[in-house]
Amino acid sequence: LQFTFGEFKTRVFISSEIKRLEEIAADLNLSMASSLSPLVICDENTSYIADKICGSYKAPRCTLKSGEELKNWETVQSILQAAFDAGLGRDGIFIAVGGGVIGDLSGFAASIYMRGCRFVLVSTTLLGMVDASVGGKTGFDIFNRKNLAGTFYPAKSVYMPLESLATLPEKEIKSGMAELIKTAVLKGAKGDAFLDYVEAISCEGYPDIGKVLNDKEQTLLKCIEKAVKYKGSIVSKDLYEKGQRALLNLGHTFAHALEASAGLGQLSHGEAVAWGIIRACELGIALGITPRKRAKKIKNIVTSLGYEIGCPHPLVKDSELIFSAMNSDKKKKQGKLSFIVPDKESAVIVVAHDAKFMDTVNKVIKGELSF
Ligand SMILES: NC(=O)c1ccc[n+]([C@@H]2O[C@H](COP(=O)([O-])OP(=O)(O)OC[C@H]3O[C@@H](n4cnc5c(N)ncnc54)[C@H](O)[C@@H]3O)[C@@H](O)[C@H]2O)c1
């Protein structure tokens, strides 16, 4: 797949197996021996994938610890330091091997190293494949706010080797499934066929990736491809999120508020997104935008995958906490929050224009509008 995002071009390769460095170089039209000057960035859980990629080639490596807590300026600095120590020039290539955290950090570092050097991403989590790795958002957390600092810097090539998912913990598979459900709701269209595909890989309510890779690899591949195509088509029209791209935040206004009030790292992003999608359905039903039947279909899939969708959420019983976290959302525009709610065939952006609207949001958070 190939996309143009503003001045950037991104190629996406979805495959069963992990590609080798030679192939990555060839995809960039480089003859490995003479022109490849890479820095491979991975974490402790993805270093085995970096080993497979590099084979016998001794590429300079920056191995980080794993986890969202790592998404800070100090880590960015350590990536820059590794690039400097390896003698990378502006023709150097940052090759990130990991999930959204490694991707966001390395993309950011690549975007500022020597005012921008080439960036390649090998996405190793389901969330990375279906969402984080395509679209160019990079960043890290500061002042206890997720992704408050960052740039738009799409990778030149993105690799999605399904093989790498075999070692991904179940919690992380679940996290990615939530973003897949989100994209399937947005893609929508008649009959919600994409949602049916997602249901088909959920293996009787249990995201057993080993089983999926064995029995339903093609369906998984189709799902990832559909998600990438959808996200790519939206971002091609709106890299800098001036309009339509905001649709990709379905469930996120609620999710970010839940994550912030539960404390960063208490629940996975996907768990928060799944919870948020259901809140968005409740808001949409109250506004007369979301058809109840479609909301029920979405809720069935989310529930069958075992997500906590109760409201109040067991981790944050005080709805006031969520409400005030929501009010400091960084995506507020002119002091107003916006919400994405499912409609008949996809979703729409609605702006919280008055106190009555926020009253409805408050009722949703209190669990008074469950369906
Ligand atoms: N840039 C974007 O557009 C975008 C979109 C959505 C989310 N994000 C960001 O993505 C991050 C979440 O990404 P994530 O869910 O991929 O988390 P992550 O990168 O922290 O990975 C989750 C865990 O899985 C481990 N892991 C990764 N690949 C593995 C593999 N193949 N086998 C075994 N373990 C593996 C990691 O070491 C980590 O412990 C958040 O910081 C979020 O802000 C960015």
The ligand as an SDF file (V2000), in Angstrom:
LIG
                    3D

 44 48  0  0  0  0  0  0  0  0999 V2000
    1.1060    7.9140   16.5720 N   0  0  0  0  0  0  0  0  0  0  0  0
   -0.1620    7.5870   16.5790 C   0  0  0  0  0  0  0  0  0  0  0  0
   -0.9300    7.9180   15.6650 O   0  0  0  0  0  0  0  0  0  0  0  0
   -0.6990    6.7750   17.7190 C   0  0  0  0  0  0  0  0  0  0  0  0
   -1.9870    6.2280   17.6470 C   0  0  0  0  0  0  0  0  0  0  0  0
   -2.4220    5.4290   18.7040 C   0  0  0  0  0  0  0  0  0  0  0  0
   -1.6110    5.2220   19.8040 C   0  0  0  0  0  0  0  0  0  0  0  0
   -0.3790    5.7930   19.8390 N   0  0  0  0  0  0  0  0  0  0  0  0
    0.5130    5.5820   20.9830 C   0  0  0  0  0  0  0  0  0  0  0  0
    0.8770    4.2170   21.0000 O   0  0  0  0  0  0  0  0  0  0  0  0
    1.2280    3.8480   22.3270 C   0  0  0  0  0  0  0  0  0  0  0  0
    0.6540    2.4860   22.6080 C   0  0  0  0  0  0  0  0  0  0  0  0
    1.1880    1.5960   21.6800 O   0  0  0  0  0  0  0  0  0  0  0  0
    1.2150    0.0260   21.9310 P   0  0  0  0  0  0  0  0  0  0  0  0
   -0.0930   -0.3980   22.4160 O   0  0  0  0  0  0  0  0  0  0  0  0
    1.7690   -0.5960   20.7150 O   0  0  0  0  0  0  0  0  0  0  0  0
    2.1660   -0.1080   23.1930 O   0  0  0  0  0  0  0  0  0  0  0  0
    3.7080   -0.3930   23.4260 P   0  0  0  0  0  0  0  0  0  0  0  0
    4.5350    0.1330   22.3500 O   0  0  0  0  0  0  0  0  0  0  0  0
    4.0090    0.0540   24.8090 O   0  0  0  0  0  0  0  0  0  0  0  0
    3.7480   -1.9910   23.3920 O   0  0  0  0  0  0  0  0  0  0  0  0
    3.0530   -2.7090   24.3580 C   0  0  0  0  0  0  0  0  0  0  0  0
    3.9410   -3.7280   25.0600 C   0  0  0  0  0  0  0  0  0  0  0  0
    4.1560   -4.8170   24.1790 O   0  0  0  0  0  0  0  0  0  0  0  0
    5.5470   -5.0690   24.0500 C   0  0  0  0  0  0  0  0  0  0  0  0
    5.7320   -5.5860   22.6990 N   0  0  0  0  0  0  0  0  0  0  0  0
    5.6860   -4.8960   21.5440 C   0  0  0  0  0  0  0  0  0  0  0  0
    5.7550   -5.7400   20.5100 N   0  0  0  0  0  0  0  0  0  0  0  0
    5.8700   -6.9780   21.0090 C   0  0  0  0  0  0  0  0  0  0  0  0
    5.9550   -8.2690   20.4350 C   0  0  0  0  0  0  0  0  0  0  0  0
    5.8740   -8.4500   19.1100 N   0  0  0  0  0  0  0  0  0  0  0  0
    6.0680   -9.3220   21.2580 N   0  0  0  0  0  0  0  0  0  0  0  0
    6.0900   -9.1750   22.6120 C   0  0  0  0  0  0  0  0  0  0  0  0
    5.9800   -7.9780   23.2070 N   0  0  0  0  0  0  0  0  0  0  0  0
    5.8700   -6.8950   22.4120 C   0  0  0  0  0  0  0  0  0  0  0  0
    6.1990   -3.7680   24.3420 C   0  0  0  0  0  0  0  0  0  0  0  0
    7.5180   -3.9450   24.7850 O   0  0  0  0  0  0  0  0  0  0  0  0
    5.3080   -3.2210   25.4510 C   0  0  0  0  0  0  0  0  0  0  0  0
    5.6650   -3.7920   26.6780 O   0  0  0  0  0  0  0  0  0  0  0  0
    0.7160    4.9420   23.2420 C   0  0  0  0  0  0  0  0  0  0  0  0
    1.8150    5.6730   23.7330 O   0  0  0  0  0  0  0  0  0  0  0  0
   -0.1260    5.8200   22.3190 C   0  0  0  0  0  0  0  0  0  0  0  0
   -0.0730    7.1880   22.6710 O   0  0  0  0  0  0  0  0  0  0  0  0
    0.0920    6.5520   18.8200 C   0  0  0  0  0  0  0  0  0  0  0  0
  1  2  1  0
  2  3  2  0
  2  4  1  0
  4  5  1  0
  4 44  2  0
  5  6  2  0
  6  7  1  0
  7  8  2  0
  8  9  1  0
  8 44  1  0
  9 10  1  0
  9 42  1  0
 10 11  1  0
 11 12  1  0
 11 40  1  0
 12 13  1  0
 13 14  1  0
 14 15  2  0
 14 16  1  0
 14 17  1  0
 17 18  1  0
 18 19  2  0
 18 20  1  0
 18 21  1  0
 21 22  1  0
 22 23  1  0
 23 24  1  0
 23 38  1  0
 24 25  1  0
 25 26  1  0
 25 36  1  0
 26 27  1  0
 26 35  1  0
 27 28  2  0
 28 29  1  0
 29 30  1  0
 29 35  2  0
 30 31  1  0
 30 32  2  0
 32 33  1  0
 33 34  2  0
 34 35  1  0
 36 37  1  0
 36 38  1  0
 38 39  1  0
 40 41  1  0
 40 42  1  0
 42 43  1  0
M  CHG  2   8   1  16  -1
M  END
$$$$
